[in-house]
Amino acid sequence: MKSRKEVMGVIAQATASTAYHRFSSVQGFPVITDGVLALAETAGCFWWLDIIGSYQHDKRLCRDFQVWKLEVDLAKRSAVVVGCNDDVEVIRQEVEWTDFPLEECRVYLIDGVILLPGEY
């Protein structure tokens, strides 16, 4: 686990991707960009990607464009994962414990690819 500053640096540097990466062997799970891979490795948050992938069967989610937010209560070290169709919340999952260093982080899922906003 890296510091808040290091994780913010990874996010800031993610402006394009040269490849997609499979992070799970589960069929139907999305792939991730270089930036998301760097974020997951730096912040140790592959679990967040697993949560996103696990909801892809949910018919409430739009297949074309999803927004996924990780909202962290740094004092309690807990979080909430929120899945949205654009800005409309359709999924909410509590996470009892996390050491993710940012109060909030957001990724997009577009046509089966998870990417950081800077890579959009």
VONU-691722 format. One record per residue (C-alpha): residue number from 1; residue in one letter; x, y, z. Coordinates in pm, 1 decimal, decimal comma. Layout:
<recs>
+-----+---------+----------+----------+----------+
: num : residuo :       px :       py :       pz :
+-----+---------+----------+----------+----------+
: NUM :       a :        X :        Y :        Z :
...
+-----+---------+----------+----------+----------+
</recs>
This chain:
<recs>
+-----+---------+----------+----------+----------+
: num : residuo :       px :       py :       pz :
+-----+---------+----------+----------+----------+
:   1 :       m :      0,0 :      0,0 :      0,0 :
:   2 :       k :    134,5 :    335,5 :   -105,6 :
:   3 :       s :     70,9 :    680,3 :     33,4 :
:   4 :       r :   -209,1 :    914,2 :    -69,9 :
:   5 :       k :     41,4 :   1123,2 :   -266,0 :
:   6 :       e :    172,1 :    820,3 :   -458,8 :
:   7 :       v :   -179,0 :    703,1 :   -547,4 :
:   8 :       m :   -278,2 :   1053,7 :   -659,9 :
:   9 :       g :     34,8 :   1059,3 :   -877,8 :
:  10 :       v :    -64,0 :    733,2 :  -1047,4 :
:  11 :       i :   -411,7 :    870,1 :  -1120,7 :
:  12 :       a :   -273,2 :   1199,2 :  -1252,4 :
:  13 :       q :    -36,1 :   1019,9 :  -1491,6 :
:  14 :       a :   -312,6 :    803,3 :  -1641,1 :
:  15 :       t :   -400,6 :    988,5 :  -1959,0 :
:  16 :       a :   -398,3 :    709,6 :  -2217,8 :
:  17 :       s :   -362,7 :    334,6 :  -2237,1 :
:  18 :       t :   -167,7 :    117,5 :  -2476,4 :
:  19 :       a :   -318,2 :   -215,5 :  -2369,6 :
:  20 :       y :   -604,9 :   -385,7 :  -2191,1 :
:  21 :       h :   -532,3 :   -626,2 :  -1907,5 :
:  22 :       r :   -736,5 :   -918,4 :  -1781,9 :
:  23 :       f :   -734,3 :   -913,4 :  -1401,3 :
:  24 :       s :   -973,3 :  -1202,9 :  -1349,1 :
:  25 :       s :  -1027,7 :  -1540,4 :  -1508,7 :
:  26 :       v :  -1402,6 :  -1512,1 :  -1447,5 :
:  27 :       q :  -1586,3 :  -1506,4 :  -1779,2 :
:  28 :       g :  -1774,3 :  -1182,4 :  -1837,1 :
:  29 :       f :  -1551,7 :   -974,5 :  -1610,8 :
:  30 :       p :  -1432,4 :   -650,2 :  -1768,7 :
:  31 :       v :  -1074,7 :   -578,8 :  -1867,7 :
:  32 :       i :   -873,6 :   -285,5 :  -1731,4 :
:  33 :       t :   -648,7 :    -18,6 :  -1879,2 :
:  34 :       d :   -285,1 :     55,6 :  -1796,9 :
:  35 :       g :   -394,3 :    330,3 :  -1555,6 :
:  36 :       v :   -637,6 :    110,4 :  -1365,6 :
:  37 :       l :   -375,6 :   -163,5 :  -1344,9 :
:  38 :       a :   -125,7 :     85,9 :  -1202,0 :
:  39 :       l :   -386,6 :    210,9 :   -952,9 :
:  40 :       a :   -477,2 :   -142,4 :   -841,7 :
:  41 :       e :   -112,1 :   -239,8 :   -798,4 :
:  42 :       t :    -21,0 :     82,7 :   -616,6 :
:  43 :       a :   -324,2 :    102,8 :   -387,8 :
:  44 :       g :   -382,9 :   -270,2 :   -350,7 :
:  45 :       c :   -743,6 :   -237,6 :   -466,2 :
:  46 :       f :   -801,1 :   -533,8 :   -696,7 :
:  47 :       w :  -1086,7 :   -615,5 :   -456,4 :
:  48 :       w :  -1268,3 :   -302,1 :   -583,4 :
:  49 :       l :  -1235,7 :   -428,4 :   -941,6 :
:  50 :       d :  -1368,0 :   -767,9 :   -828,6 :
:  51 :       i :  -1675,1 :   -596,8 :   -682,5 :
:  52 :       i :  -1733,3 :   -409,3 :  -1008,7 :
:  53 :       g :  -1694,4 :   -728,4 :  -1209,0 :
:  54 :       s :  -1927,7 :   -922,1 :   -981,6 :
:  55 :       y :  -2216,9 :   -686,6 :  -1059,4 :
:  56 :       q :  -2193,4 :   -705,9 :  -1436,5 :
:  57 :       h :  -2476,6 :   -960,0 :  -1447,8 :
:  58 :       d :  -2710,9 :   -709,6 :  -1275,8 :
:  59 :       k :  -2976,6 :   -600,0 :  -1525,2 :
:  60 :       r :  -3009,8 :   -256,9 :  -1360,5 :
:  61 :       l :  -2667,7 :   -159,5 :  -1494,2 :
:  62 :       c :  -2628,4 :      0,0 :  -1833,6 :
:  63 :       r :  -2389,8 :   -195,9 :  -2054,8 :
:  64 :       d :  -2255,0 :    107,2 :  -2242,8 :
:  65 :       f :  -2144,6 :    346,5 :  -1966,9 :
:  66 :       q :  -2114,3 :    292,7 :  -1592,1 :
:  67 :       v :  -1957,2 :    509,9 :  -1324,4 :
:  68 :       w :  -1813,4 :    333,3 :  -1019,7 :
:  69 :       k :  -1719,1 :    530,0 :   -708,8 :
:  70 :       l :  -1526,3 :    420,1 :   -406,2 :
:  71 :       e :  -1618,3 :    643,0 :   -110,7 :
:  72 :       v :  -1388,8 :    590,7 :    187,0 :
:  73 :       d :  -1436,5 :    699,0 :    547,0 :
:  74 :       l :  -1068,9 :    740,4 :    632,3 :
:  75 :       a :  -1134,9 :    769,2 :   1006,6 :
:  76 :       k :  -1332,2 :    443,1 :   1023,3 :
:  77 :       r :  -1128,9 :    272,0 :    746,9 :
:  78 :       s :  -1454,0 :    159,4 :    583,7 :
:  79 :       a :  -1595,5 :    231,0 :    240,4 :
:  80 :       v :  -1893,7 :    218,2 :     10,4 :
:  81 :       v :  -1879,5 :    106,6 :   -352,1 :
:  82 :       v :  -2140,5 :    284,6 :   -563,5 :
:  83 :       g :  -2231,6 :    181,6 :   -917,4 :
:  84 :       c :  -2415,5 :    430,1 :  -1137,9 :
:  85 :       n :  -2565,4 :    456,4 :  -1481,9 :
:  86 :       d :  -2420,8 :    798,9 :  -1560,6 :
:  87 :       d :  -2514,5 :    981,1 :  -1235,6 :
:  88 :       v :  -2803,8 :    759,1 :  -1123,2 :
:  89 :       e :  -2705,7 :    523,2 :   -841,3 :
:  90 :       v :  -2817,5 :    163,0 :   -894,4 :
:  91 :       i :  -2569,7 :    -36,9 :   -680,7 :
:  92 :       r :  -2443,4 :     26,6 :   -327,0 :
:  93 :       q :  -2219,1 :   -213,2 :   -136,3 :
:  94 :       e :  -2066,4 :   -155,4 :    205,2 :
:  95 :       v :  -1701,7 :   -249,8 :    264,1 :
:  96 :       e :  -1622,4 :   -311,3 :    629,7 :
:  97 :       w :  -1250,8 :   -239,0 :    611,5 :
:  98 :       t :  -1006,9 :    -84,8 :    365,5 :
:  99 :       d :   -667,9 :     82,0 :    369,4 :
: 100 :       f :   -735,9 :    267,1 :     42,5 :
: 101 :       p :   -573,8 :    608,3 :    104,4 :
: 102 :       l :   -816,1 :    841,9 :    -80,3 :
: 103 :       e :  -1157,5 :    964,7 :     33,6 :
: 104 :       e :  -1299,7 :    907,5 :   -311,1 :
: 105 :       c :  -1195,5 :    749,6 :   -636,1 :
: 106 :       r :  -1392,5 :    700,3 :   -954,4 :
: 107 :       v :  -1358,9 :    477,3 :  -1257,4 :
: 108 :       y :  -1569,6 :    434,6 :  -1567,9 :
: 109 :       l :  -1675,6 :    107,2 :  -1723,1 :
: 110 :       i :  -1736,1 :    152,9 :  -2093,9 :
: 111 :       d :  -1814,7 :   -138,8 :  -2324,0 :
: 112 :       g :  -1645,6 :   -391,9 :  -2094,1 :
: 113 :       v :  -1335,3 :   -181,2 :  -2015,2 :
: 114 :       i :  -1265,7 :    -20,5 :  -1675,3 :
: 115 :       l :  -1071,2 :    304,7 :  -1711,7 :
: 116 :       l :   -976,7 :    608,9 :  -1510,0 :
: 117 :       p :  -1148,2 :    937,8 :  -1598,5 :
: 118 :       g :   -817,5 :   1074,8 :  -1734,2 :
: 119 :       e :   -806,4 :    788,0 :  -1982,8 :
: 120 :       y :  -1153,6 :    864,6 :  -2121,2 :
+-----+---------+----------+----------+----------+
</recs>
